[in-house]
Amino acid sequence: NKMAQPFVNAAGTPLVIGRAVNALEQGTPAWQLSDVILYDRVLTPKEVYDYGQYGIVHRPVGRWKLDGNLEDSSGFGNHASTPGQLVYVNVG
């Protein structure tokens, strides 16, 4: 199964996911981020179902599991970086 080449060319352009918590807000953000997957197409209903039910990911161009590092597990080597310190928190 040959993987398609990624269509994203983001050299020098940061991809920002989430947002900083404003100093006026109290507590931690109400959202949690556990997995980032980038596709070069619209997913079929079956692909959405397979991911939701079984965790199966069909042909991503980038996938960051956020499991302690920012390495791309899609096979394309689109490893991420952060200008500051990234903190991982395990929510049980």
N, C-alpha and C positions, 0 to 999 in steps of 0.2 A: 504494500500500500504506500504509494508515493505521496508525500505531503506537498501541498501547494506552497509556493513562496509567499511570504507575508507581503501585504500591500502597504503596510505602514512604514513611512520613512520619517521618523520623529527626531532625527539628529538635531540637537540644539533646542528642541521644543519639548518642554516638560509635559508629561501627562499627569494631571493632578486628580487624585481620587480622594473624596472626603473633604473635610475642611477643618481649619483650626477652631478651637473653642474660644469664643470671644470672652474677654476678661469679665464682662458684665454677666455672663451666663454662670449659673451655679451648677456644680457637680460635673459629671462626665457626660459625653454625648449619648443620646438615646439610641444611636445606631451602632451596629457592629459590622465589621468587614472580615470575612473569613477566607475568601477566594476571589480572585479577579481573573476572568477569562475573556479574551478578545477574539472575535471571529471576523472573517472577511465576507460574511453573508448573513442573511436573516435565517435564524434557526427554524427548522420544521417543527411542527407540534410533537412529533416523535422524539426529536433531539431534546426538546425542553422536558418532556416526560422522562426520558432516560436519565437526564441529569438530576431531576428532582427526586425520582424514585430510587435510582441505583448509583448515582454519582458518576455515570458514564459521560465522558466528554468527547464529542465527535469533531475531529479536525480543527482545533483552535490554531490561531496564528501566534497566540501568546497566552500563557497561563502562569499566574503567580499564586501559589498556594498560601503564602504568608505564614509559613510554618517555621519561622526562625531565620529566614533569609529572604532575599529578593530575587532568587534565581528563577528563570523561566523554565518550566517543566514541559513546554510544548515540543521541544526538540529544535527550535529555531535559535536558541541562545540569546533571546532578547532580555538579558538580565537587567534589572532595574537598580537604581541607586537613589539615595536620598541626600539632600544637602545638609540635613541635620541628623540627629539621633532618632532612630525608629524604635519604638517600644512595643514589644509583643506581650499581650496579656492573655493568658488562658482563661476562658470563661467556662466554668463547669456546669 
